[in-house]
Amino acid sequence: MTSKSAAFPLAQWRWCRFGDLHLHELQRIHTVRQQVFIVEQRCPYVDADGCDEHAFHLAAWVHGHPVPLAYARVVEPGFKYAEPSIGRVLTTAAGRGKGLGRDLVQRAVALTIDAYPGLGIRISAQSHLEAFYRSFGFGAIGQGYLEDGIPHIEMLRPA
């Protein structure tokens, strides 16, 4: 499924299962995840965690940019958590400050609800983004923790 963005009109959004990704899309998604999480955030970790094959992928593609400007992954329920989970949420430097991150999460939540009606949605959020995710109906559960050296909080959006 593809659609346009109100916040960033040049963005073409694509939501699909792993098996529907083109090889060049997958390579570019892995590239942008490494750029943002490993290089920018200086967080060495293994990105290939086995979840991609059990997920929907949401990406904002813009002509002239080699990688998506925004991306999120929705792992199916029962694989990582009992609920579907949104993760690997990112916007690139070129996409920041334009409302693209808010558009991304809003779309990811809506598409997850459509794909898995009646289920809550779980995220492992970087702690400094807790208020941002609260604005989408997520609430903190449990205590904060370190994940790959970065403070995180587990959050749940009820069904």
N, C-alpha and C positions, 0 to 999 in steps of 0.2 A: 504494500500500500504506500502511495506517495501523496503528499499534500504540501501546500504552501504555508508560510509563516507570517502571521500578522506583525510580530515583533521585528522580524528580519525578512522583508518581502523577497529578497533574492534567494533565500534558503529553500531548497527542495528536500522535504522530509521523507525518509524511507523507513518503514517498519516491516521487518521480515524475520523469518526463522533463519537459523544458521544455514540450513541446506539451500536456502534461496539467495544467500549472499553470493555475488560473483567473486571469483578469486581475487581480482584486483581490489574490490571493496574490502574484503577481509584483510588483505595485506595493509591497506591504508588505515583501517580501523586499528589494527595492531600497532602501526606506526604512531598514530596520534595518541594512543593509550601510553605507549612508551615515552613519547615526548612530554606529555603532561605529568604522568605519575612518577616515572623513573628519573627523567632529566630535570624538569622544572621543580618538582617537589623533592628531588634528591632522595628518592625512596627506592633503594634497590630491592626488588621483590620479583618473584616469578609470576608473570602476567598470565601465562598459559596454565590456568588452574582446572581445566576440564569442564568448566561451566558453559563455555561458549556454545557447545553442541546442544545444550539443554536450555537454550534461551532464545528470546526475541531480541532483535537489535534495532535500535532507533538512532538514526543519524541524520544530521542536517548537512546536506551537500550544497556547495555554492560554486558555480562555474568560475574557473580561474584559481581555485584553491585545491591543492593536491590531496588534502585530507579533509574529513568532515570537520566543520567548525564547532559542532556539538555532538555528543554521543552519550547513550546510556544503554545498558543491557538489563533485560528482565529475565531472570532465571525462573524456570517453571517451579510450581509448588512441589514439595516433596523431594527436591534434589539437594538444595542447600538448607532450606527451612521448610516448615509445614506450609507457609504462605509463599506466594511468588515474591521475589525480592528484586528491587531495583538497585543496580550497582554500576561501577565503572562510569559514574556520571562525570562528564567533563565538558568544558568549553575551551577552545584554544584561545591564545592571546588575541588573534584576529577577530574572534567572536565575542570577546568579553565587553561588558559595558553597554550592550545593546539590547538587553532583555532576553537574550537567547537562552541563558541558563534557566530562567523562569519559564520560558516557553517550552524548553526541553522537559523539565520536570512535570509541568502541567500536562503535556502530551503523554509522557511516560505513565503517569498515574491514570489518565483517562483510558489509554490503550490497555493497560494492565487490568483495569476494572472490566473492560469489554472482553478481554481474553479469558479472565478468571472471575466471573461474576460470583458474588457472595463470599469472597475471600478477602481478608485483610492484606496489606502489603507491608513487607518488612524492608528496612534499609539499615546499613551500617554506615552512619554519617560521620564525617569529620566533625569534631565537636564544635568548631567555630561556625559551622553551618546549621547548628541546631535550630535557631530561630527561623532561618530560611525554610527548613523542612516543616517546622510547625505551621507555617503559613499554608501548607498543603494538607493539613490535617494529621500529620504525624505527631506522635507523642513519644517521649523518651521512656524506655523500659530498662530497668537494671542500672548498673553503675557504668561510668565511663571506663574505657580501657585503651591500651596502646595497641595499635595494629601497624606493624612495620614502622614503629617509631613515631607514629602520628596519633594524637589523641582522637578517639572515636566514641560514639554513643550509639547503642542499638535503639532503633525507633520503629514504631508500628503505627500504621494507619488502619483503623478498624474498618471492617466491611460495611 
